[in-house]
Amino acid sequence: MTTSELLKQYRLRANKTPREWAGTAISPSFYSEVEKGLNRITADDLIKLLDYNGIPAANFFAELNPEKKLQYDREQELIKLMNDSYYQNSCSELTRLERIITQGNLPHRQDLLLMIKGYIALVTDAITELDTTTESLIKEKIFNIAKFDELFTWATETTEPLRMNRTIILVATPANMTFFETDNLSAQSGSAKIDTEQMSQKTKEQIFTNSWITSYKPVFISISEYIKGAQKDLTYTLYLFDGIDALLLVLSMTLVYAIIRIYQVSQQNFFNVKKFLGYSLSNIYRKTLLFLTFSFILELLTTILLRSRVGILVVSIKFILQLLFGLLYLRKSSVKQLLFSQKEDQ
């Protein structure tokens, strides 16, 4: 059955004329051509027409191609049965479903067979007996084990793809729960507070010993020890690392101060001569400024290569503050050093 034929059937069931059926959704003359098979209707116009007449699109398409709808429903039912059998640890039921799928002629039969093969291997603890090709196909097509970029980059936008070098499974323990949450759980269970060490051991025994997971060599650690793998926005990232950023900023300022002092002490006579001749601070301390600029360019290129917006922002702010600090210090210290040199000469 064609789209135009089914539209006509729906219109006749509603006892409407072509003009009433088209209404304000599409042009009545255009609809008449569609119904006669003289023109093709676009998907957008078809959805508008169905919505205008209160017809669910899913029902329309199911009736348009009932065979595909039946196959889809059959596949969904088999997937539900497979999941139930897996959680019930029923190898016999999974084997029975495998025979049904093999004898059938469903569109996604190969994917279904891969799925049930993986389930049977999990239930019988025979993952290691699967050949490499089958195991790879199961992971890729069915279980969708994520493959992350080896180069870690911190994503600062939720719209960007998440890039990290490890998969993280979050497990709720006191280490990553608030006092309210742990106390609430304790009150509901009537037992003592949850112990992190016990939870860690129990998780290792019940989850990480699964043969499907052990091949990935999981490690049980608290979230506070592995926050770098999560994706956060720029504001929250700065909030998390404000203490570290402040410490690095202080260290960088100390480094600038040390470089300037070393240069002033080692080049005191040279500095005095140039100051008397009227050279600007940027000219006198050109080497120091060039060193800071070169360091900034290297840091900036590194953060751009890693596609870290946080890094670009932090490096830029640090460089600006270094320059301001350096220039302010030079203005004050230059005058003091010059006066001190004059006193020594007298």
FENHUUR-V758148 format. One record per helix or strand of 3 or more residues. SS is the DSSP state (h for helix, s for strand). FROM is the first residue (numbers start at 1). TO is the last residue. Records with the same first field share a line. If there is no record, write none. Layout:
# FENHUUR-V758148
SS=FROM-TO ; FROM-TO
This chain:
# FENHUUR-V758148
h=3-13 ; 18-22 ; 28-35 ; 43-52 ; 57-64 ; 66-87 ; 91-103 ; 109-123 ; 127-129 ; 132-143 ; 174-176 ; 179-189 ; 196-208 ; 211-214 ; 223-225 ; 234-240 ; 242-266 ; 268-276 ; 281-284 ; 286-305 ; 309-345
